[in-house]
Amino acid sequence: AREAGLSGDAPKTPENQEIVARHRMKYYYDKYGAEGAARAWYGGESAVNSPSRKGYFSYDPTVGEYGADIMARMRMGAEFC
């Protein structure tokens, strides 16, 4: 929360969660680009360069599959704008 500009004792409201999530996603995007940001969000920063790493459960997509899926969804959304 502090990294996003909130106080350490800021209430855990939906609005503050949005601020923190946006801040973290922007950090990931600036550091890794769009697909890397999706991978970092899904699997943590250590997973960005480990596309074959699985999610928590055995049936979860790999980090690479997740990143590719997010990119495909972004392209589909852009087609309708």
C-alpha distances in whole Angstrom, upper triangle without the diagonal:
4,5,5,7,5,7,6,9,8,10,10,12,13,12,8,8,11,8,6,9,11,9,10,13,14,13,16,18,19,19,21,23,23,24,22,19,20,21,18,16,19,20,17,18,21,23,23,26,27,29,31,28,28,25,25,28,31,32,28,29,28,26,28,29,26,25,29,29,26,28,31,29,28,31,33,30,31,35,35,33
4,5,5,5,6,6,9,9,12,13,15,16,15,11,12,14,11,9,12,13,10,11,15,15,14,17,19,19,19,22,23,24,26,24,21,22,23,20,19,22,22,19,19,22,24,24,27,29,30,33,30,30,28,28,31,34,35,31,32,31,28,30,32,29,28,31,31,28,30,33,31,30,33,35,33,33,37,37,35
4,5,7,9,9,13,12,15,15,17,17,16,12,13,13,10,8,11,11,8,9,12,12,10,13,16,15,16,18,20,21,23,20,17,20,21,17,16,20,20,17,16,20,22,21,24,26,28,30,28,28,26,27,30,33,33,30,30,29,25,28,29,26,25,28,29,26,27,30,29,27,31,33,30,31,35,35,33
4,6,9,10,13,11,14,13,14,14,12,9,10,10,7,5,9,9,6,8,11,10,10,13,15,15,16,19,19,20,22,20,17,19,21,17,16,19,21,18,18,21,23,22,25,27,28,31,28,29,26,27,30,33,33,30,29,29,25,27,29,26,24,28,27,24,25,29,27,25,29,30,28,28,32,32,30
4,7,9,12,10,13,14,15,15,13,10,12,12,9,9,12,12,9,12,14,14,13,17,18,18,19,22,23,23,26,24,21,23,24,21,20,23,24,21,21,25,26,26,29,31,32,34,32,33,30,30,34,37,37,33,33,32,29,31,33,29,28,31,31,28,29,32,30,28,32,33,31,31,35,35,32
4,6,8,6,9,11,12,13,11,8,10,12,9,8,12,13,11,13,16,16,16,19,21,21,22,24,25,25,27,26,22,24,25,22,20,24,25,22,22,26,27,27,30,32,33,35,33,33,30,30,33,36,36,33,33,33,30,32,33,30,29,32,32,29,30,33,31,30,33,35,32,33,36,36,34
4,5,5,9,11,13,15,14,10,13,15,12,11,15,16,14,16,19,19,19,22,24,24,25,27,28,29,30,28,25,27,28,25,23,26,27,24,24,27,29,29,33,34,35,37,35,34,32,31,34,38,38,35,35,35,32,35,36,33,32,35,35,32,34,37,35,33,37,38,35,36,40,39,37
4,6,9,10,13,16,15,11,13,16,13,12,15,17,15,16,19,20,19,22,24,24,25,27,29,29,30,28,25,26,27,24,22,25,25,22,23,26,28,28,31,32,34,36,33,33,30,29,32,36,36,33,34,34,31,34,35,32,31,35,35,32,34,37,35,34,37,39,36,37,41,40,39
4,6,9,12,15,14,11,13,16,14,13,17,19,17,18,22,23,22,24,27,27,28,30,31,31,32,31,27,28,29,26,24,26,27,24,26,28,30,31,34,35,36,38,35,34,31,30,33,36,37,34,35,35,33,36,37,33,33,37,36,33,35,38,36,35,39,40,37,39,42,41,40
4,6,8,11,11,8,10,13,11,11,14,16,15,17,20,20,21,23,25,26,27,28,29,29,31,29,26,26,28,25,22,25,26,24,25,28,29,30,33,34,35,37,34,34,30,29,32,36,36,33,34,34,32,34,35,32,31,35,34,31,33,36,33,32,36,37,34,36,39,38,36
4,6,9,9,7,9,12,12,12,15,17,17,18,20,22,22,24,26,27,28,30,31,30,31,30,26,27,28,25,23,25,26,25,26,29,30,31,34,35,35,37,34,33,30,29,31,35,35,32,33,34,32,34,35,31,31,35,33,30,33,35,33,32,36,36,34,35,38,37,36
4,7,8,6,7,10,11,10,12,15,15,16,18,20,21,22,24,26,27,28,28,27,28,27,24,24,25,23,20,21,23,22,24,27,27,28,32,32,32,34,31,30,26,25,28,31,31,28,30,30,28,31,31,28,28,31,30,27,30,32,30,29,33,33,31,33,36,35,34
4,5,5,6,9,10,11,12,14,15,17,18,20,21,23,24,26,27,28,28,27,28,28,24,24,26,24,20,22,24,23,25,28,29,29,33,33,33,35,32,31,27,27,29,32,32,29,30,31,29,32,32,28,28,31,29,27,29,31,28,28,31,32,29,31,34,32,31
4,6,5,6,9,10,10,12,14,15,16,18,20,21,22,24,26,26,26,24,26,25,22,21,23,22,18,20,23,22,24,27,27,27,31,31,31,33,30,29,26,25,27,30,30,27,27,29,27,29,29,25,25,28,26,23,26,28,25,24,28,28,25,27,30,29,28
4,5,5,6,9,10,11,12,14,15,17,19,20,21,23,25,26,25,24,25,25,22,22,24,22,19,21,24,23,24,28,28,28,31,32,32,34,32,31,28,27,30,33,32,29,29,30,28,30,30,26,26,29,27,24,26,28,25,24,28,28,25,27,30,28,27
4,5,5,6,9,10,11,12,14,15,17,19,20,21,23,24,24,23,25,24,20,21,23,21,18,20,22,21,22,26,26,26,30,31,31,33,31,30,27,26,29,32,32,28,29,30,27,29,30,26,26,29,28,24,27,29,26,25,29,30,27,28,32,30,29
4,5,5,6,9,10,11,12,14,15,16,18,20,21,22,22,21,22,22,18,18,20,18,15,17,19,18,20,23,23,23,27,27,28,29,27,26,23,23,25,29,28,25,25,26,24,26,26,23,23,26,24,21,24,26,24,23,27,27,25,26,30,29,28
4,5,5,6,8,10,10,12,14,15,16,18,20,21,20,19,20,20,16,16,19,17,14,17,19,18,20,23,23,23,26,27,27,29,27,26,23,24,26,29,28,25,25,26,23,25,25,22,21,24,23,19,21,24,21,20,24,24,22,23,26,25,24
4,6,5,6,9,10,11,12,14,15,16,18,20,20,19,21,20,17,17,20,18,15,18,20,19,20,23,24,23,26,28,28,30,28,28,25,26,28,32,31,27,27,27,25,27,27,23,23,26,25,21,23,26,23,22,25,26,23,24,28,27,26
4,6,5,6,9,10,11,12,14,15,17,18,19,18,20,18,15,16,18,15,13,16,17,15,16,20,21,20,24,25,25,28,26,25,23,23,26,29,29,25,25,25,22,24,25,22,21,24,24,20,22,25,23,22,26,27,24,26,29,29,27
4,5,5,6,8,10,11,12,14,15,16,16,15,17,16,12,12,15,12,10,13,15,13,15,18,18,18,22,23,23,25,23,23,20,20,23,26,26,22,22,22,19,21,22,18,17,21,20,17,19,22,20,18,22,23,21,22,26,26,24
4,6,5,6,9,10,10,12,14,15,15,14,16,15,12,13,15,13,11,14,17,15,16,20,20,18,22,24,23,26,25,25,22,23,26,29,28,24,23,23,20,22,23,19,18,21,20,16,18,21,19,17,21,22,19,20,24,24,22
4,6,5,6,9,10,11,12,14,14,14,17,15,12,14,16,13,12,16,17,15,15,19,19,18,21,23,24,27,25,25,23,24,27,30,30,26,25,24,21,23,24,21,19,22,22,19,20,23,22,20,23,25,23,23,27,27,25
4,5,5,6,9,10,11,12,13,13,15,13,9,11,13,10,8,12,13,11,11,15,16,15,18,20,20,23,21,22,20,21,24,26,26,23,22,21,18,20,21,18,16,20,20,17,18,22,21,19,22,24,22,23,27,27,26
4,5,5,6,9,10,10,10,10,11,10,7,8,11,9,7,11,13,11,11,15,15,13,17,19,19,22,20,21,19,20,23,26,25,21,20,19,16,17,19,15,14,17,17,14,15,18,17,15,18,20,19,19,23,24,22
4,5,5,6,8,10,9,10,12,11,8,11,13,11,11,14,16,14,13,17,17,15,18,21,21,24,23,24,22,24,27,29,28,25,23,22,19,20,21,18,16,19,19,16,16,20,19,16,19,21,20,19,23,24,22
4,6,5,6,8,10,11,13,11,8,11,13,10,10,14,15,12,11,14,15,13,16,19,20,23,22,23,22,23,27,29,29,25,23,22,18,19,21,19,16,19,21,17,18,21,21,19,22,24,23,23,26,27,26
4,6,5,6,7,8,10,7,5,8,9,7,8,11,12,10,8,12,12,10,13,15,16,19,18,20,18,20,24,25,25,22,20,18,15,16,18,15,13,16,17,14,15,19,18,17,19,22,21,21,24,26,25
4,5,5,5,6,8,7,5,8,10,9,10,13,14,13,11,15,14,12,14,17,17,20,20,21,20,23,26,27,27,23,21,19,16,16,18,15,12,15,16,13,13,17,16,14,17,19,18,18,21,23,22
4,6,6,8,11,10,8,12,13,12,13,16,17,15,13,16,16,13,16,19,19,23,22,24,23,26,29,30,30,26,24,22,19,19,21,19,16,18,20,17,16,20,20,17,19,22,21,20,24,25,24
4,6,9,11,8,8,12,12,10,12,15,15,13,10,13,14,11,13,16,17,20,20,22,22,24,27,28,29,25,23,21,17,17,20,18,15,18,20,17,17,20,21,19,21,24,23,23,26,28,27
4,7,7,5,6,9,9,8,11,13,13,12,9,12,11,8,10,13,14,17,17,19,19,22,25,26,26,22,20,18,14,14,16,15,12,14,16,14,13,17,18,16,18,21,21,21,24,26,25
4,6,5,6,9,10,10,12,14,15,14,12,15,14,11,12,15,15,19,19,21,21,24,26,27,26,23,20,18,15,14,16,15,11,13,15,13,11,15,16,13,15,18,18,17,20,22,21
4,6,5,6,9,10,11,13,14,14,13,16,14,11,14,16,15,18,18,20,19,22,24,25,24,21,18,17,13,13,14,12,9,10,12,9,8,11,12,10,12,15,14,14,17,19,18
4,5,5,6,9,10,11,12,13,12,14,12,9,11,13,11,14,15,16,16,19,21,22,21,18,15,13,10,9,10,9,5,7,9,7,6,10,11,10,12,15,15,15,18,20,20
4,5,5,6,8,10,10,10,9,11,9,6,8,11,10,14,14,15,15,19,21,22,21,18,15,13,10,9,12,10,7,10,12,10,10,14,15,14,16,18,19,19,22,24,23
4,5,5,6,9,10,9,9,12,10,8,11,13,13,16,15,17,16,18,21,22,22,18,16,15,11,12,13,11,8,11,13,10,10,14,14,13,16,18,18,18,21,23,22
4,5,5,6,9,9,10,13,10,9,12,13,11,14,14,14,13,16,18,19,19,15,13,12,9,9,10,7,5,9,9,7,8,12,12,11,14,16,16,17,20,21,21
4,5,5,6,7,8,9,7,5,9,9,8,11,10,11,11,14,16,17,17,13,11,9,6,7,9,7,5,9,10,9,10,14,14,14,17,19,19,20,23,24,25
4,5,5,4,5,7,6,5,9,10,11,13,12,13,12,14,17,19,19,15,14,12,8,10,13,10,9,13,14,12,14,17,17,17,19,21,21,22,25,27,26
4,6,6,8,11,9,9,13,13,13,15,14,14,12,13,16,18,18,14,13,13,10,12,13,10,9,13,13,11,13,16,16,15,19,20,20,21,24,25,25
4,6,9,11,8,9,12,12,11,13,11,10,8,10,13,15,14,11,10,9,7,10,11,7,8,12,12,10,13,16,15,16,19,20,20,22,25,26,26
4,7,7,5,7,10,9,10,11,8,8,7,9,12,14,15,11,11,9,6,10,11,9,10,14,14,13,16,18,18,19,22,23,23,25,28,29,29
4,5,6,7,10,10,12,14,11,12,10,12,15,17,18,15,14,12,9,12,15,12,12,16,17,16,17,20,21,20,23,25,25,26,29,30,30
4,5,6,8,10,12,14,12,14,13,15,19,20,21,18,17,14,11,13,16,14,13,16,18,17,18,21,22,21,24,26,26,26,30,31,31
4,6,7,7,10,12,10,12,13,14,18,19,20,17,16,13,11,13,16,15,14,17,19,18,20,23,24,23,26,28,28,29,32,34,34
4,5,5,7,9,7,9,10,12,15,16,17,14,13,10,7,9,12,11,11,14,16,15,17,19,20,21,23,25,26,27,29,31,31
4,6,7,10,9,12,13,15,18,19,19,16,14,11,7,8,12,11,9,12,15,14,14,17,19,18,20,23,23,24,27,29,29
4,6,9,9,13,14,17,20,19,20,18,15,12,9,9,13,13,11,13,16,16,16,19,21,21,22,25,26,26,28,31,31
4,6,6,9,11,14,16,16,17,15,13,9,7,8,11,12,11,13,16,16,17,19,21,22,23,25,26,27,29,32,32
4,6,8,11,14,16,15,15,13,10,6,5,4,7,9,8,10,12,14,14,16,18,19,20,22,24,25,26,29,30
4,6,10,13,14,12,13,11,9,5,6,6,8,10,11,12,14,16,17,18,20,21,23,24,26,27,29,31,32
4,7,10,11,10,12,10,9,5,6,8,10,10,12,14,15,16,18,20,21,22,24,25,27,28,30,32,33
4,7,8,7,8,7,6,4,6,9,9,10,12,14,14,16,18,19,20,22,24,25,26,28,30,31,33
4,6,7,8,5,6,6,7,10,10,9,12,14,14,15,18,19,19,21,23,24,25,27,29,30,31
4,7,8,7,9,10,11,14,14,13,15,18,17,18,21,22,22,24,27,27,28,30,32,33,34
4,5,5,9,10,12,15,14,14,17,19,18,19,22,23,23,25,27,27,28,31,33,33,35
4,6,8,9,12,15,13,14,17,18,18,20,22,23,23,26,28,28,29,32,33,34,36
4,7,9,12,14,12,12,16,17,15,18,20,20,20,23,25,25,26,29,30,31,33
4,7,9,11,9,9,13,14,13,14,17,18,18,20,22,22,24,26,28,28,30
4,7,8,6,6,10,10,10,12,14,15,15,18,19,20,21,24,25,26,28
4,5,5,6,9,10,10,12,14,15,16,18,20,21,23,24,26,28,29
4,6,5,6,9,10,11,12,14,15,17,19,20,21,23,25,26,27
4,5,5,6,8,10,11,12,14,15,17,18,20,21,23,25,26
4,6,5,6,9,10,10,12,14,15,16,18,20,21,23,25
4,5,5,6,9,10,11,12,14,15,17,18,20,22,23
4,5,5,6,9,10,11,13,14,15,17,19,21,22
4,5,5,6,9,10,11,12,14,15,17,19,20
4,5,5,6,9,10,11,12,14,16,17,19
4,5,5,6,9,10,10,12,14,16,17
4,5,5,6,9,10,11,13,15,16
4,5,5,6,9,10,11,13,15
4,5,5,6,9,10,11,13
4,5,5,6,9,10,11
4,5,5,6,9,10
4,5,5,7,9
4,5,5,7
4,5,5
4,6
4
